[in-house]
Each structure stands twice: as C-alpha cells, then as structure tokens.
Amino acid sequence: MLAVVVETKELLETAAASLVAGVGITVIFSIAIWGAARFVDLSRGERPVAAAGAALVGGLALAATLAAVAVGIVVMASG
Amino acid sequence: MSSDIILVIVVGTALAFDFTNGFHDTANVVATSISTRAASPQVAIAFAALLNFAGAFISISVAATVANDVVNAGAITPTVVFAGLIGAIAWNLITWYFGLPSSSSHALIGGVVGSAVVASGFDAVIADGVIGKVLIPAVIAPLLAFVVAGIGIGLVYRIVGRQRPGTVTRGFRYGQIVSGGLLALAHGTNDAQKTMGIITLALIANGTLAADADPPFWVIASAATAIALGTYSGGWRIIRTTGTRIIKMDAAQGYSAQGAGAAVILSSTHFGFPLSTTHVINGGVMGAGAGKRVSAVRWGVAGNIFVAWLLTLPAAAAIGGATYGVTRIFGTGALGPALVTVAALALVALAFARRSQQGAPVPAG
C-alpha cells in the first residue's frame, strides 16, 4: 500500500540529485579555496610555477562551481 | 456577490500568510550568513528578499501539488480555504512569538486539511497526496540535508584543513554569498508556490478558474511580492535560534549547510514536493555541526525545534477546523470570514504590541 502511495522513483531521484549537487558543489568550491590558499603560500615562498599551478586549479574549480550552480537552476526551472 | 466578497477575503488572507511565511522563514535563508559574518544583517535580508521574489517566478510544480493533490477540489469552498489559512497564520505567529523555527508549509497544509475535514469529513482529504507528497518528503528532506551537509563539511575539512585559516574563512564567506543566494532563490520558488496553489484552489472552488488550471500571472506576481516583503521585514527572534543556538558555525559550516539546503529544496521543487524549507535548512545546520563534532550541536535546542515540527500539522489543523466551525455559526455568507478577519487582526496587533514591549529585536550573533 505504502509503496503505491510513495512516489519512490521521484524521491530516489531527489535524494540522488541532492547528494550529488550538495556534496559536489561543496567539494568543488573547497578545491577553489584550496587553490587560492596554496597560491598565497607558494607566492610568499617564491615558487612562481607551483603558485601558478595552484591558481589554475583554483580558477578551474571556481568556474566549475559557478557552472554547476547555473545548471542546477536551469534544471530546476524546467520542472 | 457574497462568494466574491469571501474570495477577496481569502486572497487577502493568503497574501497575509505569504507575508508571514517570508517574515517567519527569513531566518532559514539568512541566519547562517549573518552568524558567520559573511554579510551584514541588512544586506543579507535585502538580498534574500530580492531572490525570494525572483524565485517565485521560476516554477509552478509545487503550486500544482498544493492545488490538486492535498484536498479534493470538489469538497472545497473559499470559506474552507480561508479557515485553513487562519490556522496556518495563527500557528506561524505562535511559533514566531516563542522564537521556534517551525514549518510554514506544514502549517498551511495542516490548516487546510483541518478545515476541510470539519467541513466535509475525512473524504475531503486526498490521503495518497498528503502521505506521498507531503508527509514522506517531510521526514526524508531534513535527514537528507543533514547527511549532505555532514558529508560536505567532512570533505571540506579534509581538503582545506591544513591551509591558512584567514584565506579559507574569507573564501567561504564569499562562497556564502552564492550559497545564501541560491537558498533564497530555492525558498522563494518552493514557498511562494504554496500560496499560489492555495489562491488557485480558492479560485477553482469559486468557479473562477477551471479545475486543474495553472495559477494566473497576477497570482504568481502578488505571491512573489508578498513573500519578498515579508522576508525584507525579517524575523529576528528566529534568526538568533537558527544562526547561533543550534551550533556555533564557522564560514565553511555555513556554506555547507546552505549548499545542502539549496540542493535539497531545488531538487524537490523540480519534482513538485511542497517541502518545509525550515526543516531542510535546520537539518543542514545540524548536519554541518555534527560533521565537525557531534557534541557541537546543541541537541536540547534541536529537540525543541523537533517538537514544534511534530506539533505543526495537528495544531494548524485544529485551529483551521475550529476557525471553520466559528465561521459557520454566522452562516455560509461573508459575515463569518469578515468577523474572523477582524478578530485575527486585533490578536496580531496585540501580539506585536506585547512582543515589542518585551524587548528590541535580537542582534545577530
């Protein structure tokens, strides 16, 4: 009876989307912050190549975060 | 003529509910940003109000659920909707008075179910819709936000735990501008739609709209405006409970809690589940606290909030049912709703006066 009432497929999809989006965006943004923090440290330590690498990783992660947010809003609005 | 007067009262009451919803739920959206000092209270609230307004225009899936899947439209009259709204507003104001972040959404659904049952019996309630689209998601959503925020904050500390705290804190404060904005957008789209759904239900009951009709544009625009104005007015008492009393948050925890809340609400909105944004963000806040250290969560405060959650549906249903009974004393015309409205306005003015005598708004923690 309960299985009929509960929209299992929609609930599972909601749970999966929430988990992927919530954890995913948090992790990607953390990598962006890691890149920024490493860039500051490595720049002070006069290691420009490593600092540039950290900045690149951070920049890419930040771009990925913003893209994920935009995709999330578009997907939700299509419902 | 009489039914048109009742309809006008219902629309006004629904918009008043929407205002109290924004007022009551401001805390859900801005408390974490304010408590971690990611934004000043004034800026955070104005930003949230703006995005609440925008969010209301994004989707109508939840409005369709509220209008079609909770109570049988055939058993509903504008007076039933009015009584349900009074039940929801009364419970919102009672929990605001005591500083408890209960669910405006469940108050609304509880109020309408209670008045419908008193009016037409239990057959008026669509049990499958209430269980499958309201009750089950109500249990799952905060748990999901708890898990997402808990996993998220655990991974955050692994990634940035050895970096300079200053850079990390600044970074997450910037991040909270985005995550807080996303949460405000999610709140606007899920919560404003409940008012759209309830006004649509009243319009269908009055014969103004066909059954299964979507909300007209004026309904969407007025609901968006009411929730945004309510949000801008702010609920400082609840902001303090959510922002500082459940856990003492750092910026990373605030970001994780808001990100988890936004993800759960936006995903659920996509499938038309009328969630409690209050439940979800508080689940996220507790998850972000427990993910760092289980004892960091003040479980006593969390317990009080949990009790308020449990009481919301039956309490709002009881007030909604009682209100319907009172209106029927005066017949089926507009007199009952008009008198109840006057009495409700007098009680609200009294509550605000008493509360303002007892102290100034609570400063952000």
HADDOCK unambig.tbl for C-alpha pairs under 7 A between the chains (distance, minus, plus):
assign (segid A and resid 5 and name CA) (segid B and resid 128 and name CA) 5.18 0.50 0.50
assign (segid A and resid 5 and name CA) (segid B and resid 131 and name CA) 6.99 0.50 0.50
assign (segid A and resid 5 and name CA) (segid B and resid 132 and name CA) 5.29 0.50 0.50
assign (segid A and resid 6 and name CA) (segid B and resid 132 and name CA) 4.34 0.50 0.50
assign (segid A and resid 7 and name CA) (segid B and resid 132 and name CA) 6.18 0.50 0.50
assign (segid A and resid 10 and name CA) (segid B and resid 271 and name CA) 6.59 0.50 0.50
assign (segid A and resid 14 and name CA) (segid B and resid 267 and name CA) 5.32 0.50 0.50
assign (segid A and resid 14 and name CA) (segid B and resid 268 and name CA) 5.80 0.50 0.50
assign (segid A and resid 15 and name CA) (segid B and resid 144 and name CA) 6.87 0.50 0.50
assign (segid A and resid 17 and name CA) (segid B and resid 267 and name CA) 6.29 0.50 0.50
assign (segid A and resid 18 and name CA) (segid B and resid 263 and name CA) 4.92 0.50 0.50
assign (segid A and resid 18 and name CA) (segid B and resid 264 and name CA) 4.84 0.50 0.50
assign (segid A and resid 18 and name CA) (segid B and resid 267 and name CA) 6.07 0.50 0.50
assign (segid A and resid 19 and name CA) (segid B and resid 148 and name CA) 5.69 0.50 0.50
assign (segid A and resid 21 and name CA) (segid B and resid 263 and name CA) 5.92 0.50 0.50
assign (segid A and resid 22 and name CA) (segid B and resid 148 and name CA) 6.12 0.50 0.50
assign (segid A and resid 22 and name CA) (segid B and resid 259 and name CA) 5.56 0.50 0.50
assign (segid A and resid 22 and name CA) (segid B and resid 260 and name CA) 4.73 0.50 0.50
assign (segid A and resid 22 and name CA) (segid B and resid 263 and name CA) 5.16 0.50 0.50
assign (segid A and resid 23 and name CA) (segid B and resid 148 and name CA) 5.96 0.50 0.50
assign (segid A and resid 23 and name CA) (segid B and resid 151 and name CA) 6.85 0.50 0.50
assign (segid A and resid 23 and name CA) (segid B and resid 152 and name CA) 4.92 0.50 0.50
assign (segid A and resid 26 and name CA) (segid B and resid 152 and name CA) 5.97 0.50 0.50
assign (segid A and resid 26 and name CA) (segid B and resid 256 and name CA) 6.28 0.50 0.50
assign (segid A and resid 26 and name CA) (segid B and resid 259 and name CA) 6.88 0.50 0.50
assign (segid A and resid 27 and name CA) (segid B and resid 152 and name CA) 6.76 0.50 0.50
assign (segid A and resid 27 and name CA) (segid B and resid 155 and name CA) 6.64 0.50 0.50
assign (segid A and resid 27 and name CA) (segid B and resid 156 and name CA) 6.27 0.50 0.50
assign (segid A and resid 30 and name CA) (segid B and resid 156 and name CA) 5.83 0.50 0.50
assign (segid A and resid 30 and name CA) (segid B and resid 159 and name CA) 6.58 0.50 0.50
assign (segid A and resid 30 and name CA) (segid B and resid 160 and name CA) 6.72 0.50 0.50
assign (segid A and resid 31 and name CA) (segid B and resid 159 and name CA) 6.83 0.50 0.50
assign (segid A and resid 33 and name CA) (segid B and resid 168 and name CA) 6.20 0.50 0.50
assign (segid A and resid 33 and name CA) (segid B and resid 171 and name CA) 5.91 0.50 0.50
assign (segid A and resid 34 and name CA) (segid B and resid 159 and name CA) 6.85 0.50 0.50
assign (segid A and resid 34 and name CA) (segid B and resid 160 and name CA) 5.56 0.50 0.50
assign (segid A and resid 37 and name CA) (segid B and resid 163 and name CA) 6.23 0.50 0.50
assign (segid A and resid 37 and name CA) (segid B and resid 164 and name CA) 6.64 0.50 0.50
assign (segid A and resid 37 and name CA) (segid B and resid 167 and name CA) 5.81 0.50 0.50
assign (segid A and resid 37 and name CA) (segid B and resid 168 and name CA) 6.83 0.50 0.50
assign (segid A and resid 76 and name CA) (segid B and resid 266 and name CA) 6.06 0.50 0.50
assign (segid A and resid 76 and name CA) (segid B and resid 267 and name CA) 6.65 0.50 0.50
assign (segid A and resid 76 and name CA) (segid B and resid 269 and name CA) 6.96 0.50 0.50
assign (segid A and resid 76 and name CA) (segid B and resid 270 and name CA) 4.91 0.50 0.50
assign (segid A and resid 77 and name CA) (segid B and resid 58 and name CA) 5.34 0.50 0.50
assign (segid A and resid 77 and name CA) (segid B and resid 59 and name CA) 5.54 0.50 0.50
assign (segid A and resid 79 and name CA) (segid B and resid 59 and name CA) 6.73 0.50 0.50
assign (segid A and resid 79 and name CA) (segid B and resid 61 and name CA) 6.66 0.50 0.50
assign (segid A and resid 79 and name CA) (segid B and resid 270 and name CA) 4.64 0.50 0.50
assign (segid A and resid 79 and name CA) (segid B and resid 271 and name CA) 6.67 0.50 0.50
